[in-house]
Amino acid sequence: MGKKNLRPLRCLVTAQTAWNLKRLANMAGISPGRVVDKLVREKMLALREPPGPWPGQAIRQNGSRQK
């Protein structure tokens, strides 16, 4: 593994969030910091996706696209 472009970051979270981060870290076999990194990355990718159909695309009542 090559060098990573990492920056130190401290964040204050609730006890419940800390417990859940540790739980996710144990499940994945990584550190809680990496869990935070993965969660942020997933959220940023989700924000880039279009929220609905492309402009000009009609959607039927049952949710399928018209051709």
VOGU-3710 file (C-alpha; in Angstrom, 3 decimals, decimal comma):
1> mgkknlrplr> 0,000/0,000/0,000  1,357/3,370/-0,998  1,215/6,637/0,855  -2,233/7,893/1,722  -3,289/11,527/1,670  -4,478/11,589/5,285  -5,203/14,445/7,660  -5,713/14,132/11,400  -9,241/14,932/12,504  -10,862/14,958/15,912
11> clvtaqtawn> -14,613/14,903/16,280  -16,847/14,880/19,298  -19,736/12,409/19,110  -22,393/11,104/21,473  -21,888/7,880/23,385  -24,403/6,121/21,150  -22,612/7,231/17,969  -19,238/6,154/19,384  -20,673/2,734/20,279  -22,129/2,342/16,785
21> lkrlanmagi> -18,858/3,428/15,131  -16,932/0,857/17,172  -19,514/-1,786/16,298  -19,235/-1,033/12,558  -15,432/-0,992/12,829  -15,403/-4,416/14,485  -17,743/-5,820/11,839  -15,533/-4,535/9,015  -12,208/-5,172/10,758  -11,078/-1,550/10,408
31> spgrvvdklv> -10,589/1,432/12,709  -13,458/3,784/13,639  -11,689/6,540/11,686  -11,886/4,464/8,514  -15,587/3,874/9,198  -16,135/7,639/9,310  -14,157/7,984/6,066  -16,279/5,318/4,335  -19,559/6,805/5,575  -18,612/10,280/4,337
41> rekmlalrep> -17,483/8,888/0,981  -20,776/6,977/0,543  -22,811/10,056/1,451  -20,920/12,292/-0,980  -21,456/9,785/-3,798  -25,160/9,623/-2,977  -25,396/13,412/-3,160  -23,941/13,386/-6,686  -26,613/11,031/-8,053  -29,649/12,655/-9,642
51> pgpwpgqair> -32,662/12,568/-7,314  -35,202/11,534/-9,927  -35,726/10,819/-13,603  -33,759/12,675/-16,212  -35,454/15,767/-17,661  -37,916/14,844/-20,372  -38,543/11,358/-19,026  -42,129/10,633/-18,086  -42,995/8,212/-15,297  -46,205/6,192/-15,226
61> qngsrqk> -48,378/5,817/-12,139  -46,853/2,414/-11,278  -43,350/3,900/-11,269  -42,047/2,465/-14,558  -40,593/4,711/-17,234  -42,345/5,331/-20,527  -40,451/4,579/-23,717
//
